[in-house]
Amino acid sequence: MPLEPSLGRDDYLAPEVFEHERQVIFHRGWYLALRADALEPGGRSVVDVVGDSVLVTRSLDGALHAFANTCRHRGARLCDESARSGQGSLMCPYHAWTYALDGRLISTPHLDTSDADRAELGLWRVGVAEWEGFVFVSVAADPPPFEAWLAANAPELLKIERFGFHGLVTGARTVSVVQANWKVLVENYLECLHCTRVHPELVDLIPTYRSGWSYDPDRPDGGVQIGGDSFSHSGRSGLPLLPGVEGVDVDSYFGATVFPNGFVDVTGTSAIISFLHPRSPGRTDVVTEYLFAPDTVADERFDPSQIVEFSELVAAQDYGVCERVQLGVASSRFTTGVLSDKDDLVIDWDRRYRRIMGEG
């Protein structure tokens, strides 16, 4: 297979490319926002959808809602990104207009109903969908049908639906700031030519990665053999298997991408979810959540540190080389890189990216 050109310098650096991505990728489809277990009844969470602040709430009846994080009165931002819980309503910090968690305007201090028609001034709605405990939002004026979108944009995730993500809860959470374009992180995730050099601990756990392939060509299920049941230095963590895990899944690792902004990694004892939040052409914030069975997290002896420490080590190694790529593509000499047959997943992803950007 002849070498194929990678994405180019402007794709990683140019503000106008990033703006076009906002419009045709992040603001036209669905965006992986958070896990549903983060929102108890009465809770709220703020998600930045590449510059568009979205407020996700769970009303007291358990229903999910999503809105523009903007007061209908004078446009003030309603909630900060630290918001997680509340008293069952949303009060604007500017003039105290207050909304129910389902978006209805319920109070306008100093104005009566003859001054403001509350029925017409509820929060602007944003598309929201939940699948297997994953919450997606869409700021598109007319969001695409969710199920068809998911089938087209997360086929690898659908193949591992058997792990029952809806029944898992978050046992640990980390946040990282990476000084690299979001596409650099995705492309890095999809290939393993770097693994022997960058991840000595990882290739000890997953010998397939020594070959440079990011998957096992002999396994149709997409999994690779690991030296144990956990994503840890020893391959063991002492934690129970996820509910229903048996057979070959016990000592396998599965990875999946959710276009455009998510990774899902599963072993016998945990699922690791990475949410990519692009902030600029050269910065991506990564929120990582570690999921386990509820009984495992509730046990007073629960200790996910071996899994978290190993995963964060591998992630830090990845972030370091991704930041080097971001620095390198800024060279005036860089036009494109080259991709080989073992970059096949990157090639497929880049082709899709170019098609979507061109269609916009």
N, C-alpha and C positions, 0 to 999 in steps of 0.2 A: 504494500500500500504506500503510495507516495505521501510525503509530508504535506500537511494541510495548514494553511495560515490560521493563526489564532485571531482573536479579536485584536483591534488596533489601539494605538495610543489614545486617541480621542475617546474610545469606548470606556476607558478607565479614568480619564482625567477631565474631560470637557464638561463644564457646567451645562451647556446646551443639550448634551446627550443625557445627562442626569435628569434634566427637566423633561425631556421627551420620554424617558423611562417612567417618570412620575405619571405622565398623562396616559400612555398606552399600555403600560404593564401594571403599575401599582394602583392606579386610580380607575382602571377599566375592568379589572377582574376581582377575584377574592384574595384576601390577605390573611395569612395565619396570624391570629391576634394573641390568643392566650388559651390556657386550659380552663375548662368549665368549673373545675373544683376550686378555682381561685375566687369564685363568686358565690357566696352564701346568699340566701334571700335577704334583701336589703343592701347588698353589696354593689359596688361600682368599681370600674377599672378604666384607666385612660390608656389608649393605644395611639401612638403616633404613626399614622400610615403615610410615611414619607412626606411629612409636612402638613398633613391634614389630621388634626386632633379628633379622635373618636372616643366617645364615652359609651362604655358597655355596662349595662346594669342588669341586675336580676331582681325583679319585683317580688313582693312578699308572697305571691302565689307561685313563685318558682320560674316564671317565664323570663326569657332573655330578651333584651331590647338593646338597640344601639342608636346613637344620635350624634350629630355634630356637637362637639363640646363647646357650644356657643349659646349664650343667652339670646332670646328673641327680642329683648328690650333694646339694648345698645351694643350687643355683640361681644360682651365680656366673656372671657373663658370661665366656664363654670367650675371645673375641677382640675386640680394639679395632678401630675403623673403619680404622685404618692398615694392618691386616693384609693382606698380599698373597702372601707365599710362606712356606714352612716346610720341615720335614724329613720330611714324610709322615705326621705325626700331629698331634693337637690336645690340648694339655695344659692343664688348668684351672690358673690361677695361684693358686688357693686351696688345694686339697688334692692337686693333681697327678693327679687322675683323668685318664686319657688315652684318647683316642678315635682310631680309624682315620678316614681321610678319607671313608669310606663310612658313618660314624656308629656303628660298633661300639665298645663299651667294651672296651678291651684291657688296661688296667692300673688297679689300685686300691691304691696304696701303703698298707701296714699292715693291709690287709684281704685275706683269701684268698677263694676261691670259696664257702666255706661262709658267709661273712659277707655277700657281695653276689653275686647271680646276674647276672653280666656280660651274659649273653644277653638278659636282660630289661631292661637299663638302658642301651641305646643311646640316642643323641640323638633327640629328638623331630623327626620328619621334617616338612618343609614342601614343598608342591608346587613343582616346577621344570620348566620347558620351554624348549627352545631352538628358535628359528626364524631361519634366515638369519643366524646369528651373534649374534642378540639373545637375551639370557637373561631370562626372566620367572619370577617367583616368586608363589606364592599361599599366604597364611597361613590361608585358609579351611579349615574342618574337612573339607569335601567340595568341592574346587575344581571349577568348571565345566569341561566338556570344552574343552581348549585351542583346538583348531582352530576350533570353532564360535564360541568367545569372540573369537578374533582376527578372524574374518570380520565379526563384529558391531561390534568396537571399533577396528579399524584398517583399514577398507576402502581408504582412500587409499594406505596403505603396501603393501597387496597389489597395487595397480595398478602400482606401480613395482618390483615384485619382480625385473623383468628386469635391474636394475642389479647383481645378484649380490652383495648385502651380505655373504653368507657368506664371500666370498673377499677381503674388505677387512680392513685392520688399522688400529689407531689410531696416528696420527702426531703428534698433539698433544692436550692435555687442559687444560681450564680449569675453575675452580670459582668461582661467584659467589653471594653472599648478597643476596637481594632482600627488602626490607621491604614485602612485599605478599602478599596472599592468592593462592594458587595459581590460583584461577579468574580473577583479574584478568590473569595472564600468559597463560592459555589464550585468553581473550576478545580480548586484544590481538593475539595471534598470528593470529587468524582474520579480522581486518578490516584494511583499509588506508585508511580514511578519515583516519587520522592520518599517513599516510606522507609526504605532501608537506610537512607542517609539521615532523614529527619526524625524517624520514630523507631529507634532501636528497641524500645520496650514493647511497642505495638507489634512489630514483626516477630518478637519472641512469643507473643500471645497468639497471633494469627499468622502462621507460617506462609499461607498463600500469598501474603503481601510481599514476601521476598522476591516473588516472580515479577513484580511490577504491575501485575493485573490487580484491579480493584474489586474483582469478583472471581468466583471459581467457574471457569467455562464448563466444567463437568457437572455443575449442579443447576438444574432447571428452576429450583425454588428461589434462587438469588442469594442463598446463604453461603457463609464460609465457616469452616471448622475453626473453633478456638480451643485453647488449652484449658477448658474448664466451663463453668456456667455463668461467669461474671466478667464484666469489663474491669479488671483489676490486675495488679502486677502478677499475682499468683494464678489468676484465673478463677479464684474462689473469693467469696466475701462472707460466707457464713450465713447469708440471708436466704430465706425460703424462695423456691421457684415461683414465678408468676403463676396465677391460677390457670390450670389447664395445660401448662407446658409439659410436653412429654416427647419421647422418641428423639429424633434427630434434632429437634428444636432445643433440647436441653443444653447441648454443647455447640450451638451455632450462634453466629452473629449475623444480623440482618440490618442493612442500611437503606434508607429511602429518602428521596428528596420530595419536597412539596413546592412546586413552582409558584411564586418566585422566591419565597423567603423562609423555607423551613427544612430542617434535617430531622430524621427520626432514626435512632439507633436502638436495637433491641438485642438483648441476650436473655438467657434463661431466668435471670433474677431481676432485671430492670429494663425500663425503657427510658431513653434519654432524648429529650426534645430540645432542639436549638431553634430559637426564633431570631432571624436576622432582621435588624431594623436599620436600613440605610439612612444616614443623616446628611451625607454630602458625597461628592464623588470620591473623596478620600477617607471617609469614616463610616464604619458600620458598628453598631452596638449589637452584641449577642447576648440574649437571655437564654440560659440553659436550665431546664427543669428535669429533675430526676424522679421518675415515677415508679411506684411499687404498689403491691397489694395493700389495701387499707389495713388489714390485720397486721401486716408486717410493720407499717409505720406506727400503728397504735401500740405495739409492744414496747414496754419500757426499756428493753435491751436494744432497740433499733439503733443501728449505727451504720450509715451508708458511706462512711468516710473512705473506705478502700476504693469504692467505685468512683466517688466524687474526685478523690485525689488523682486517680489514674486518668480519668477522663479529662480533668483540668490540665494535667501534664501534657497529654496528647494535644489538647486544644491550644495550649500556650505554644507548643512547638509549631503547630499550624499557623497560629497568628503571627509568630515571628517571621516565618518565611513569606507569608502573605504581605506583610509590611515591607519586606525586602523587594517583593515584586512591585508593589506600589511605587517605591522609590526608583526602581529600575526602569519601569515603563515611562517615567518622566524624562528619561534621556532624550535629547533632541535626535539621536540616532535611531531610537526605537520606532519601528513602524508596526510590525506584527512579530509574534513569535511563530513557532512551528509545532504541529501536533502530529503524533505518530499513531500507529495502530493501537497501542496500549492506552492511548488517550481517547478511545472510541466514545466513551460516555461524554467527555468534554466536547468532542466534535459534534455529537448529536445535540447537545445543549446549546452550543454556540450557533449552530444552524437554526435552531428554533428561535433563539434570541434575535438573530438577524431578521428572520422572517417577520416576527411580531413587530419589531421596530420599523421595518420597511412598510408593513401594513398600516402603521399608524399615520 
